[in-house]
Amino acid sequence: MATSPMLETNHASVTTDSAAGESSATTPELLVWLAGQPGEASALTVSALEAAFAGSSIVVISPEPAPSPLPPGMRWGVRHTLAPQGAWVLTATDFAEAAHAARDYDAPYALLLGSHGPWATPGALRKLADTSGDRPVDLVTPRPMPGEEQGLVNAALLYPLTRALFAADVHYPLPTDALLSRRLLERLGTVAHRSASAANDAMLWPVSEAAVAGCHIREVTLEGYTLPHPPESTFNELFTAVAASLFADIETKASYWQRARIFAPTGAAGIPSAQAGIPHPPPTSAVEVSPEVLELIDNFRLAYKSLQELWSLLLPPQTLLALKRLSLAPPESFSVAPQVWARIVYDFALAYRLRTLNRGHLLGAFTPLYMAWVASHARAAEVDPASAAQMMTETAQAFELERGYVVARWRWPDRFNP
Amino acid sequence: MGQQIGSALRQSMHRVVLVLANFLPGIAAFLLAVVFFTLIGWGLSVLLRRVLVSVRFDERLASRQPINTNASVADWSPSHSPTLLASRFVFWGCVLIGVAVGLSAFDASYSANSTISIFLLPYVTHITGAVLIVLAGSILARFLARSVLIGAVNAQMQYARFLSLGVKWLVLVLAGAMALDHLQVGGHIVELAFGILFGGIVLTLALAIGLGSRDLVTRSIERNIDRPFVAKPTESQPLTEPEPARSKLRHF
């Protein structure tokens, strides 16, 4: 077991204390970054890595000490990180430190593993790290099998916005696990260095960054892939943190997504025209409304009564009228039209940029509207689970259709809006 | 009699004209100082803006600014331009210096007649202070009222608006009382009225929250009482906490 000197970085130090089967000077084929996995999960992941990359030269960087004996072909680096432990997504510090480690080891690819679910089988890891193809891949993100449950924030906000503004059809733009090329990782490392100087747990958006850099992105479907569950008790804080980070990212990359681009809305045939901002009420279903959905609808009505004044500072009259109708709608036909939702999100992103309200207040006022979308989705799922899946697709398509709206408002925010 | 009235009027007119004659040089000195320093401030701000634009100050600052931060220098600046912020800071700084110099000149011109100076100048400063207190109070009241409203709505409190209104008036009453106290108007009446009003609002809020949360507390107590008795854990039967009902909705 050889021990190399400690490599000091800006954020953390990495001690290469273990190498097996080969010289530590050999360039590894892959760098694996284990972001704060607990001991037991780390051991399981290591055995899966051993089986997945048998015969390959890999370097594993982990906060845990090296297992003994170390599998052949595997080198182990212990990092003394500043990254927050137990973060539910990869943070800016993770990216910054991984970029530094990839540079130190001269690794062409880095596999960042943030979650510690049972999905990390040898087959899944191999599939995630597979970079073969016509074009060199810069980013590979995993997604669960279609039909498996996905986060509602992702379906309502993250995926549609990333798809519409960055033309990246990646279902999980805030991945907890990803394979990145050295080129993209270097770029993210630079961005992360700036973000991490503000907060160690700042979020980064690798998909939008890859889209701006013209990188090739691939999404792989992994059987049994699960996303980490952050505690629901901290929902308000988490939601505002994610939305703030996303809006800030959109603001930073405005010059990119505002340019006229070769991008055709994919769902133009599926949903009515954007002029139909005020939706026709959906047919009332005979299926009974569950207490959970009723509670969500009641909460939206309370928010409508209380926050009207604030919303009127941010939203145009047509959207306010749609919200008024929604507050009066019976629970059986409670539905937020995809176009209305898309415009609401775009208007809040714009208000975030313009600081129409204090940003904390703005994101707080956004939360009840998201909960209204959740109520609408939950109601659709009660009536017909297939229509709920359809609603998610229509939401993403509506964001693409309304892209012109946000571009116009972003450029001329003071112009009259119907 | 008529002569005496005429004489009294003439003397009165003479005194007023004398006061005005004393007053005008002070005003003129004040205005001159303000105009002079404003012009200096304008010149300096233009010069500073040109220098900062030529060295690309905004771009340099933006490139060093950490992203994803909620508060940056640009965010506090008009049109998100730190250059503009710096030039305006210099301009208004000079104007303030001009006002200070002008007030000093105004004061100096009254050295002969200290009665007016003693009463007028401190009162002007008190009025300025009181206006600032009221302004700060109303901004703070609005901010806190919105914070409470949004927090209460997201916590699904039915009395969110009432709570927000209560907080707003608490801060406004406090600011109003402070301003009156600063102006030395009303004396003990203001303190008494403030105490009554403030206490009244706090009591009203406490009652409203207490009565509004009655059902919530009742449900919480009932839930605890109705919980089935759980035997002490033994080696053969370890204690297992019943799983709380989980929502089917998954946000993340």
Interface residues (C-beta under 8 A of the other chain):
Chain A: W88 A92 E149 Q150 G151 L152 V153 N154 V191 R194 S195 A196 S197 A198 A199 A202 M203 L227 H229 P230 E232 F235 N236 L238 F239 V242 A244 S245 A248 D249 T252 E292 N299 L302 A303 K305 S306 L307 L310 R355 L357 N358 R359 G360 H361 G364 A365 T367 P368 V374 A378
Chain B: Q65 P66 I67 N68 T69 N70 D75 F143 R146 S147 L149 I150 G151 A152 V153 N154 Q156 Q158 A160 R161 S164 S247 K248 L249 R250 H251 F252
